[in-house]
Amino acid sequence: MFNDDRHQARRLRQARVRRKLRGDAERPRLCVFRSEKHMYVQVIADDTGRTLLAASTLAPDVRDQVTKPGSVAAAKRIGEIVGKRCVERGITAAVFDRNGFLYHGRVRAVAEGAREAGLKI
């Protein structure tokens, strides 16, 4: 069912990235997870271990705005929503955590959407 080598390689990349990235209250970590069908984004303050906000293509308010949840357009919309919510809460900058995924396609679209909404990454 799962390709263990591929998942193990992503876990290693994820650990390597996490050693370097830390989010705090002033500049939290914007963490992206992509599955085959959906995108999930969390804004996390690592110093307190709390998730400040989250969004995904499964959320009812997003589901109405997106026709195909696994598309690049949907990922960009999620980034815009997260960026807008961060700016509303007074978070102006974040550290982007690609979570072991390559920075292209849907992962890149999330970052671009958040930047367009006013979040500094």
CNS distance restraints for C-alpha pairs under 8 A (distance, minus, plus):
assign (resid   2 and name CA) (resid   7 and name CA) 7.75 0.50 0.50
assign (resid   3 and name CA) (resid   7 and name CA) 6.40 0.50 0.50
assign (resid   4 and name CA) (resid   8 and name CA) 5.89 0.50 0.50
assign (resid   5 and name CA) (resid   9 and name CA) 6.08 0.50 0.50
assign (resid   6 and name CA) (resid  10 and name CA) 6.34 0.50 0.50
assign (resid   7 and name CA) (resid  11 and name CA) 6.22 0.50 0.50
assign (resid   8 and name CA) (resid  12 and name CA) 6.30 0.50 0.50
assign (resid   9 and name CA) (resid  13 and name CA) 6.30 0.50 0.50
assign (resid  10 and name CA) (resid  14 and name CA) 5.94 0.50 0.50
assign (resid  10 and name CA) (resid 100 and name CA) 5.09 0.50 0.50
assign (resid  10 and name CA) (resid 101 and name CA) 6.87 0.50 0.50
assign (resid  11 and name CA) (resid  15 and name CA) 6.14 0.50 0.50
assign (resid  11 and name CA) (resid 100 and name CA) 6.65 0.50 0.50
assign (resid  12 and name CA) (resid  16 and name CA) 6.19 0.50 0.50
assign (resid  12 and name CA) (resid 100 and name CA) 7.62 0.50 0.50
assign (resid  13 and name CA) (resid  17 and name CA) 6.18 0.50 0.50
assign (resid  13 and name CA) (resid  99 and name CA) 7.77 0.50 0.50
assign (resid  13 and name CA) (resid 100 and name CA) 4.76 0.50 0.50
assign (resid  13 and name CA) (resid 101 and name CA) 7.92 0.50 0.50
assign (resid  14 and name CA) (resid  18 and name CA) 6.11 0.50 0.50
assign (resid  14 and name CA) (resid  99 and name CA) 5.15 0.50 0.50
assign (resid  14 and name CA) (resid 100 and name CA) 4.08 0.50 0.50
assign (resid  14 and name CA) (resid 101 and name CA) 7.87 0.50 0.50
assign (resid  15 and name CA) (resid  19 and name CA) 6.25 0.50 0.50
assign (resid  15 and name CA) (resid 100 and name CA) 7.82 0.50 0.50
assign (resid  16 and name CA) (resid  20 and name CA) 7.15 0.50 0.50
assign (resid  17 and name CA) (resid  21 and name CA) 6.32 0.50 0.50
assign (resid  17 and name CA) (resid  97 and name CA) 7.54 0.50 0.50
assign (resid  17 and name CA) (resid  99 and name CA) 7.44 0.50 0.50
assign (resid  17 and name CA) (resid 100 and name CA) 7.13 0.50 0.50
assign (resid  18 and name CA) (resid  22 and name CA) 7.13 0.50 0.50
assign (resid  18 and name CA) (resid  97 and name CA) 7.81 0.50 0.50
assign (resid  21 and name CA) (resid  29 and name CA) 7.75 0.50 0.50
assign (resid  21 and name CA) (resid  95 and name CA) 7.25 0.50 0.50
assign (resid  21 and name CA) (resid  97 and name CA) 7.40 0.50 0.50
assign (resid  22 and name CA) (resid  28 and name CA) 7.64 0.50 0.50
assign (resid  22 and name CA) (resid  29 and name CA) 6.70 0.50 0.50
assign (resid  22 and name CA) (resid  46 and name CA) 6.27 0.50 0.50
assign (resid  22 and name CA) (resid  95 and name CA) 7.63 0.50 0.50
assign (resid  23 and name CA) (resid  27 and name CA) 5.74 0.50 0.50
assign (resid  23 and name CA) (resid  28 and name CA) 4.01 0.50 0.50
assign (resid  23 and name CA) (resid  29 and name CA) 4.44 0.50 0.50
assign (resid  23 and name CA) (resid  44 and name CA) 6.69 0.50 0.50
assign (resid  23 and name CA) (resid  45 and name CA) 5.18 0.50 0.50
assign (resid  23 and name CA) (resid  46 and name CA) 5.02 0.50 0.50
assign (resid  23 and name CA) (resid  47 and name CA) 6.92 0.50 0.50
assign (resid  23 and name CA) (resid  94 and name CA) 7.49 0.50 0.50
assign (resid  23 and name CA) (resid  95 and name CA) 6.46 0.50 0.50
assign (resid  24 and name CA) (resid  28 and name CA) 4.79 0.50 0.50
assign (resid  24 and name CA) (resid  29 and name CA) 7.39 0.50 0.50
assign (resid  24 and name CA) (resid  44 and name CA) 7.87 0.50 0.50
assign (resid  24 and name CA) (resid  45 and name CA) 4.70 0.50 0.50
assign (resid  24 and name CA) (resid  46 and name CA) 5.56 0.50 0.50
assign (resid  24 and name CA) (resid  47 and name CA) 5.32 0.50 0.50
assign (resid  24 and name CA) (resid  48 and name CA) 7.71 0.50 0.50
assign (resid  25 and name CA) (resid  45 and name CA) 5.48 0.50 0.50
assign (resid  25 and name CA) (resid  47 and name CA) 7.30 0.50 0.50
assign (resid  26 and name CA) (resid  91 and name CA) 6.93 0.50 0.50
assign (resid  26 and name CA) (resid  93 and name CA) 7.44 0.50 0.50
assign (resid  27 and name CA) (resid  45 and name CA) 7.82 0.50 0.50
assign (resid  27 and name CA) (resid  91 and name CA) 7.22 0.50 0.50
assign (resid  27 and name CA) (resid  92 and name CA) 7.70 0.50 0.50
assign (resid  27 and name CA) (resid  93 and name CA) 5.31 0.50 0.50
assign (resid  27 and name CA) (resid  94 and name CA) 4.59 0.50 0.50
assign (resid  27 and name CA) (resid  95 and name CA) 6.42 0.50 0.50
assign (resid  28 and name CA) (resid  43 and name CA) 6.23 0.50 0.50
assign (resid  28 and name CA) (resid  44 and name CA) 5.48 0.50 0.50
assign (resid  28 and name CA) (resid  45 and name CA) 4.83 0.50 0.50
assign (resid  28 and name CA) (resid  46 and name CA) 7.19 0.50 0.50
assign (resid  28 and name CA) (resid  93 and name CA) 7.48 0.50 0.50
assign (resid  28 and name CA) (resid  94 and name CA) 5.00 0.50 0.50
assign (resid  28 and name CA) (resid  95 and name CA) 6.08 0.50 0.50
assign (resid  29 and name CA) (resid  42 and name CA) 7.95 0.50 0.50
assign (resid  29 and name CA) (resid  43 and name CA) 5.55 0.50 0.50
assign (resid  29 and name CA) (resid  44 and name CA) 5.08 0.50 0.50
assign (resid  29 and name CA) (resid  45 and name CA) 6.36 0.50 0.50
assign (resid  29 and name CA) (resid  46 and name CA) 7.40 0.50 0.50
assign (resid  29 and name CA) (resid  94 and name CA) 5.62 0.50 0.50
assign (resid  29 and name CA) (resid  95 and name CA) 4.65 0.50 0.50
assign (resid  29 and name CA) (resid  96 and name CA) 5.94 0.50 0.50
assign (resid  29 and name CA) (resid  97 and name CA) 6.35 0.50 0.50
assign (resid  30 and name CA) (resid  41 and name CA) 6.91 0.50 0.50
assign (resid  30 and name CA) (resid  42 and name CA) 5.77 0.50 0.50
assign (resid  30 and name CA) (resid  43 and name CA) 4.52 0.50 0.50
assign (resid  30 and name CA) (resid  44 and name CA) 6.44 0.50 0.50
assign (resid  30 and name CA) (resid  94 and name CA) 6.14 0.50 0.50
assign (resid  30 and name CA) (resid  95 and name CA) 5.86 0.50 0.50
assign (resid  30 and name CA) (resid  96 and name CA) 4.93 0.50 0.50
assign (resid  30 and name CA) (resid  97 and name CA) 5.69 0.50 0.50
assign (resid  31 and name CA) (resid  41 and name CA) 5.65 0.50 0.50
assign (resid  31 and name CA) (resid  42 and name CA) 5.21 0.50 0.50
assign (resid  31 and name CA) (resid  43 and name CA) 6.24 0.50 0.50
assign (resid  31 and name CA) (resid  44 and name CA) 7.36 0.50 0.50
assign (resid  31 and name CA) (resid  96 and name CA) 6.42 0.50 0.50
assign (resid  31 and name CA) (resid  97 and name CA) 4.70 0.50 0.50
assign (resid  31 and name CA) (resid  98 and name CA) 6.25 0.50 0.50
assign (resid  31 and name CA) (resid  99 and name CA) 6.40 0.50 0.50
assign (resid  32 and name CA) (resid  39 and name CA) 7.39 0.50 0.50
assign (resid  32 and name CA) (resid  40 and name CA) 5.90 0.50 0.50
assign (resid  32 and name CA) (resid  41 and name CA) 4.65 0.50 0.50
assign (resid  32 and name CA) (resid  42 and name CA) 6.68 0.50 0.50
assign (resid  32 and name CA) (resid  97 and name CA) 6.48 0.50 0.50
assign (resid  32 and name CA) (resid  98 and name CA) 5.60 0.50 0.50
assign (resid  32 and name CA) (resid  99 and name CA) 6.11 0.50 0.50
assign (resid  32 and name CA) (resid 107 and name CA) 6.96 0.50 0.50
assign (resid  32 and name CA) (resid 110 and name CA) 7.93 0.50 0.50
assign (resid  33 and name CA) (resid  39 and name CA) 5.98 0.50 0.50
assign (resid  33 and name CA) (resid  40 and name CA) 5.10 0.50 0.50
assign (resid  33 and name CA) (resid  41 and name CA) 6.35 0.50 0.50
assign (resid  33 and name CA) (resid  98 and name CA) 7.61 0.50 0.50
assign (resid  33 and name CA) (resid  99 and name CA) 6.61 0.50 0.50
assign (resid  34 and name CA) (resid  38 and name CA) 6.08 0.50 0.50
assign (resid  34 and name CA) (resid  39 and name CA) 4.61 0.50 0.50
assign (resid  34 and name CA) (resid  40 and name CA) 6.24 0.50 0.50
assign (resid  34 and name CA) (resid 106 and name CA) 7.83 0.50 0.50
assign (resid  34 and name CA) (resid 107 and name CA) 7.57 0.50 0.50
assign (resid  35 and name CA) (resid  39 and name CA) 6.33 0.50 0.50
assign (resid  36 and name CA) (resid  70 and name CA) 6.51 0.50 0.50
assign (resid  37 and name CA) (resid  69 and name CA) 6.16 0.50 0.50
assign (resid  37 and name CA) (resid  70 and name CA) 4.49 0.50 0.50
assign (resid  38 and name CA) (resid  56 and name CA) 7.20 0.50 0.50
assign (resid  38 and name CA) (resid  57 and name CA) 5.67 0.50 0.50
assign (resid  38 and name CA) (resid  58 and name CA) 7.15 0.50 0.50
assign (resid  38 and name CA) (resid  69 and name CA) 5.45 0.50 0.50
assign (resid  38 and name CA) (resid  70 and name CA) 5.05 0.50 0.50
assign (resid  39 and name CA) (resid  56 and name CA) 5.50 0.50 0.50
assign (resid  39 and name CA) (resid  57 and name CA) 5.72 0.50 0.50
assign (resid  39 and name CA) (resid  69 and name CA) 7.43 0.50 0.50
assign (resid  39 and name CA) (resid  70 and name CA) 7.00 0.50 0.50
assign (resid  39 and name CA) (resid  75 and name CA) 6.38 0.50 0.50
assign (resid  39 and name CA) (resid  78 and name CA) 7.72 0.50 0.50
assign (resid  40 and name CA) (resid  54 and name CA) 7.55 0.50 0.50
assign (resid  40 and name CA) (resid  55 and name CA) 6.04 0.50 0.50
assign (resid  40 and name CA) (resid  56 and name CA) 4.31 0.50 0.50
assign (resid  40 and name CA) (resid  57 and name CA) 6.84 0.50 0.50
assign (resid  41 and name CA) (resid  54 and name CA) 5.62 0.50 0.50
assign (resid  41 and name CA) (resid  55 and name CA) 5.37 0.50 0.50
assign (resid  41 and name CA) (resid  56 and name CA) 6.10 0.50 0.50
assign (resid  41 and name CA) (resid  78 and name CA) 7.61 0.50 0.50
assign (resid  41 and name CA) (resid  79 and name CA) 7.92 0.50 0.50
assign (resid  41 and name CA) (resid  82 and name CA) 7.59 0.50 0.50
assign (resid  42 and name CA) (resid  51 and name CA) 6.66 0.50 0.50
assign (resid  42 and name CA) (resid  52 and name CA) 7.56 0.50 0.50
assign (resid  42 and name CA) (resid  53 and name CA) 5.91 0.50 0.50
assign (resid  42 and name CA) (resid  54 and name CA) 4.29 0.50 0.50
assign (resid  42 and name CA) (resid  55 and name CA) 6.57 0.50 0.50
assign (resid  43 and name CA) (resid  51 and name CA) 5.83 0.50 0.50
assign (resid  43 and name CA) (resid  52 and name CA) 5.48 0.50 0.50
assign (resid  43 and name CA) (resid  53 and name CA) 5.35 0.50 0.50
assign (resid  43 and name CA) (resid  54 and name CA) 6.21 0.50 0.50
assign (resid  44 and name CA) (resid  49 and name CA) 7.04 0.50 0.50
assign (resid  44 and name CA) (resid  50 and name CA) 5.81 0.50 0.50
assign (resid  44 and name CA) (resid  51 and name CA) 4.39 0.50 0.50
assign (resid  44 and name CA) (resid  52 and name CA) 5.61 0.50 0.50
assign (resid  44 and name CA) (resid  53 and name CA) 7.43 0.50 0.50
assign (resid  45 and name CA) (resid  49 and name CA) 5.74 0.50 0.50
assign (resid  45 and name CA) (resid  50 and name CA) 5.51 0.50 0.50
assign (resid  45 and name CA) (resid  51 and name CA) 6.37 0.50 0.50
assign (resid  45 and name CA) (resid  52 and name CA) 6.83 0.50 0.50
assign (resid  46 and name CA) (resid  50 and name CA) 6.78 0.50 0.50
assign (resid  53 and name CA) (resid  82 and name CA) 7.93 0.50 0.50
assign (resid  53 and name CA) (resid  85 and name CA) 7.97 0.50 0.50
assign (resid  53 and name CA) (resid  86 and name CA) 7.97 0.50 0.50
assign (resid  54 and name CA) (resid  82 and name CA) 7.29 0.50 0.50
assign (resid  55 and name CA) (resid  59 and name CA) 6.78 0.50 0.50
assign (resid  55 and name CA) (resid  78 and name CA) 6.76 0.50 0.50
assign (resid  55 and name CA) (resid  81 and name CA) 7.62 0.50 0.50
assign (resid  55 and name CA) (resid  82 and name CA) 6.59 0.50 0.50
assign (resid  56 and name CA) (resid  62 and name CA) 7.34 0.50 0.50
assign (resid  56 and name CA) (resid  78 and name CA) 6.60 0.50 0.50
assign (resid  57 and name CA) (resid  62 and name CA) 5.77 0.50 0.50
assign (resid  57 and name CA) (resid  63 and name CA) 5.89 0.50 0.50
assign (resid  57 and name CA) (resid  66 and name CA) 7.75 0.50 0.50
assign (resid  57 and name CA) (resid  69 and name CA) 5.72 0.50 0.50
assign (resid  57 and name CA) (resid  74 and name CA) 7.25 0.50 0.50
assign (resid  57 and name CA) (resid  78 and name CA) 7.04 0.50 0.50
assign (resid  58 and name CA) (resid  62 and name CA) 7.04 0.50 0.50
assign (resid  58 and name CA) (resid  63 and name CA) 6.07 0.50 0.50
assign (resid  58 and name CA) (resid  69 and name CA) 7.99 0.50 0.50
assign (resid  59 and name CA) (resid  63 and name CA) 5.96 0.50 0.50
assign (resid  60 and name CA) (resid  64 and name CA) 6.59 0.50 0.50
assign (resid  61 and name CA) (resid  65 and name CA) 7.15 0.50 0.50
assign (resid  62 and name CA) (resid  66 and name CA) 6.36 0.50 0.50
assign (resid  62 and name CA) (resid  78 and name CA) 7.56 0.50 0.50
assign (resid  63 and name CA) (resid  67 and name CA) 7.45 0.50 0.50
assign (resid  63 and name CA) (resid  69 and name CA) 7.60 0.50 0.50
assign (resid  66 and name CA) (resid  73 and name CA) 7.95 0.50 0.50
assign (resid  66 and name CA) (resid  74 and name CA) 5.76 0.50 0.50
assign (resid  66 and name CA) (resid  77 and name CA) 7.89 0.50 0.50
assign (resid  67 and name CA) (resid  74 and name CA) 7.83 0.50 0.50
assign (resid  68 and name CA) (resid  74 and name CA) 6.80 0.50 0.50
assign (resid  69 and name CA) (resid  74 and name CA) 5.50 0.50 0.50
assign (resid  69 and name CA) (resid  75 and name CA) 7.72 0.50 0.50
assign (resid  70 and name CA) (resid  74 and name CA) 6.65 0.50 0.50
assign (resid  70 and name CA) (resid  75 and name CA) 7.49 0.50 0.50
assign (resid  71 and name CA) (resid  75 and name CA) 6.45 0.50 0.50
assign (resid  71 and name CA) (resid 106 and name CA) 7.08 0.50 0.50
assign (resid  72 and name CA) (resid  76 and name CA) 6.19 0.50 0.50
assign (resid  72 and name CA) (resid 105 and name CA) 6.37 0.50 0.50
assign (resid  72 and name CA) (resid 106 and name CA) 4.84 0.50 0.50
assign (resid  72 and name CA) (resid 109 and name CA) 6.21 0.50 0.50
assign (resid  73 and name CA) (resid  77 and name CA) 6.23 0.50 0.50
assign (resid  73 and name CA) (resid 109 and name CA) 7.54 0.50 0.50
assign (resid  74 and name CA) (resid  78 and name CA) 6.25 0.50 0.50
assign (resid  75 and name CA) (resid  79 and name CA) 6.30 0.50 0.50
assign (resid  75 and name CA) (resid 106 and name CA) 5.44 0.50 0.50
assign (resid  75 and name CA) (resid 107 and name CA) 7.29 0.50 0.50
assign (resid  75 and name CA) (resid 109 and name CA) 5.68 0.50 0.50
assign (resid  75 and name CA) (resid 110 and name CA) 5.19 0.50 0.50
assign (resid  75 and name CA) (resid 113 and name CA) 7.92 0.50 0.50
assign (resid  76 and name CA) (resid  80 and name CA) 6.27 0.50 0.50
assign (resid  76 and name CA) (resid 106 and name CA) 7.34 0.50 0.50
assign (resid  76 and name CA) (resid 109 and name CA) 4.59 0.50 0.50
assign (resid  76 and name CA) (resid 110 and name CA) 4.75 0.50 0.50
assign (resid  76 and name CA) (resid 111 and name CA) 7.62 0.50 0.50
assign (resid  76 and name CA) (resid 112 and name CA) 6.77 0.50 0.50
assign (resid  76 and name CA) (resid 113 and name CA) 4.72 0.50 0.50
assign (resid  76 and name CA) (resid 114 and name CA) 7.81 0.50 0.50
assign (resid  77 and name CA) (resid  81 and name CA) 6.21 0.50 0.50
assign (resid  77 and name CA) (resid 110 and name CA) 7.43 0.50 0.50
assign (resid  77 and name CA) (resid 113 and name CA) 6.38 0.50 0.50
assign (resid  78 and name CA) (resid  82 and name CA) 6.15 0.50 0.50
assign (resid  78 and name CA) (resid 110 and name CA) 6.36 0.50 0.50
assign (resid  78 and name CA) (resid 113 and name CA) 7.26 0.50 0.50
assign (resid  79 and name CA) (resid  83 and name CA) 5.98 0.50 0.50
assign (resid  79 and name CA) (resid 109 and name CA) 7.15 0.50 0.50
assign (resid  79 and name CA) (resid 110 and name CA) 4.15 0.50 0.50
assign (resid  79 and name CA) (resid 111 and name CA) 6.12 0.50 0.50
assign (resid  79 and name CA) (resid 112 and name CA) 7.01 0.50 0.50
assign (resid  79 and name CA) (resid 113 and name CA) 4.28 0.50 0.50
assign (resid  79 and name CA) (resid 114 and name CA) 4.40 0.50 0.50
assign (resid  79 and name CA) (resid 115 and name CA) 7.97 0.50 0.50
assign (resid  79 and name CA) (resid 117 and name CA) 7.97 0.50 0.50
assign (resid  80 and name CA) (resid  84 and name CA) 6.03 0.50 0.50
assign (resid  80 and name CA) (resid 110 and name CA) 7.46 0.50 0.50
assign (resid  80 and name CA) (resid 113 and name CA) 4.38 0.50 0.50
assign (resid  80 and name CA) (resid 114 and name CA) 4.76 0.50 0.50
assign (resid  80 and name CA) (resid 115 and name CA) 7.67 0.50 0.50
assign (resid  80 and name CA) (resid 116 and name CA) 6.74 0.50 0.50
assign (resid  80 and name CA) (resid 117 and name CA) 5.29 0.50 0.50
assign (resid  81 and name CA) (resid  85 and name CA) 6.17 0.50 0.50
assign (resid  81 and name CA) (resid 113 and name CA) 7.98 0.50 0.50
assign (resid  81 and name CA) (resid 114 and name CA) 7.41 0.50 0.50
assign (resid  81 and name CA) (resid 117 and name CA) 7.69 0.50 0.50
assign (resid  82 and name CA) (resid  86 and name CA) 6.08 0.50 0.50
assign (resid  82 and name CA) (resid 114 and name CA) 6.37 0.50 0.50
assign (resid  83 and name CA) (resid  87 and name CA) 6.24 0.50 0.50
assign (resid  83 and name CA) (resid 113 and name CA) 7.27 0.50 0.50
assign (resid  83 and name CA) (resid 114 and name CA) 4.27 0.50 0.50
assign (resid  83 and name CA) (resid 115 and name CA) 6.93 0.50 0.50
assign (resid  83 and name CA) (resid 116 and name CA) 7.80 0.50 0.50
assign (resid  83 and name CA) (resid 117 and name CA) 5.05 0.50 0.50
assign (resid  83 and name CA) (resid 118 and name CA) 6.38 0.50 0.50
assign (resid  83 and name CA) (resid 119 and name CA) 5.40 0.50 0.50
assign (resid  84 and name CA) (resid  88 and name CA) 6.22 0.50 0.50
assign (resid  84 and name CA) (resid 114 and name CA) 7.47 0.50 0.50
assign (resid  84 and name CA) (resid 117 and name CA) 5.41 0.50 0.50
assign (resid  84 and name CA) (resid 118 and name CA) 7.16 0.50 0.50
assign (resid  84 and name CA) (resid 119 and name CA) 7.78 0.50 0.50
assign (resid  85 and name CA) (resid  89 and name CA) 6.32 0.50 0.50
assign (resid  86 and name CA) (resid  90 and name CA) 6.30 0.50 0.50
assign (resid  86 and name CA) (resid  91 and name CA) 4.95 0.50 0.50
assign (resid  86 and name CA) (resid  92 and name CA) 6.86 0.50 0.50
assign (resid  86 and name CA) (resid 119 and name CA) 7.27 0.50 0.50
assign (resid  87 and name CA) (resid  91 and name CA) 5.21 0.50 0.50
assign (resid  87 and name CA) (resid  92 and name CA) 5.69 0.50 0.50
assign (resid  87 and name CA) (resid 117 and name CA) 7.99 0.50 0.50
assign (resid  87 and name CA) (resid 118 and name CA) 6.91 0.50 0.50
assign (resid  87 and name CA) (resid 119 and name CA) 6.73 0.50 0.50
assign (resid  91 and name CA) (resid 119 and name CA) 7.64 0.50 0.50
assign (resid  92 and name CA) (resid 118 and name CA) 7.26 0.50 0.50
assign (resid  92 and name CA) (resid 119 and name CA) 5.25 0.50 0.50
assign (resid  92 and name CA) (resid 120 and name CA) 6.12 0.50 0.50
assign (resid  93 and name CA) (resid 119 and name CA) 5.46 0.50 0.50
assign (resid  93 and name CA) (resid 120 and name CA) 4.37 0.50 0.50
assign (resid  93 and name CA) (resid 121 and name CA) 5.93 0.50 0.50
assign (resid  94 and name CA) (resid 119 and name CA) 7.09 0.50 0.50
assign (resid  94 and name CA) (resid 120 and name CA) 6.20 0.50 0.50
assign (resid  94 and name CA) (resid 121 and name CA) 5.28 0.50 0.50
assign (resid  95 and name CA) (resid 121 and name CA) 5.77 0.50 0.50
assign (resid  96 and name CA) (resid 111 and name CA) 7.45 0.50 0.50
assign (resid  96 and name CA) (resid 121 and name CA) 6.16 0.50 0.50
assign (resid  98 and name CA) (resid 102 and name CA) 7.14 0.50 0.50
assign (resid  98 and name CA) (resid 103 and name CA) 6.77 0.50 0.50
assign (resid  98 and name CA) (resid 107 and name CA) 6.80 0.50 0.50
assign (resid 101 and name CA) (resid 107 and name CA) 7.42 0.50 0.50
assign (resid 102 and name CA) (resid 107 and name CA) 7.37 0.50 0.50
assign (resid 103 and name CA) (resid 107 and name CA) 5.74 0.50 0.50
assign (resid 103 and name CA) (resid 108 and name CA) 5.38 0.50 0.50
assign (resid 104 and name CA) (resid 108 and name CA) 4.73 0.50 0.50
assign (resid 104 and name CA) (resid 109 and name CA) 7.55 0.50 0.50
assign (resid 105 and name CA) (resid 109 and name CA) 6.22 0.50 0.50
assign (resid 106 and name CA) (resid 110 and name CA) 6.34 0.50 0.50
assign (resid 107 and name CA) (resid 111 and name CA) 6.72 0.50 0.50
assign (resid 108 and name CA) (resid 112 and name CA) 6.22 0.50 0.50
assign (resid 109 and name CA) (resid 113 and name CA) 6.00 0.50 0.50
assign (resid 110 and name CA) (resid 114 and name CA) 6.23 0.50 0.50
assign (resid 111 and name CA) (resid 115 and name CA) 6.22 0.50 0.50
assign (resid 111 and name CA) (resid 121 and name CA) 7.52 0.50 0.50
assign (resid 112 and name CA) (resid 116 and name CA) 6.16 0.50 0.50
assign (resid 113 and name CA) (resid 117 and name CA) 6.34 0.50 0.50
assign (resid 114 and name CA) (resid 118 and name CA) 6.68 0.50 0.50
assign (resid 114 and name CA) (resid 119 and name CA) 5.59 0.50 0.50
assign (resid 114 and name CA) (resid 120 and name CA) 7.95 0.50 0.50
assign (resid 115 and name CA) (resid 119 and name CA) 4.88 0.50 0.50
assign (resid 115 and name CA) (resid 120 and name CA) 5.95 0.50 0.50
assign (resid 115 and name CA) (resid 121 and name CA) 6.74 0.50 0.50
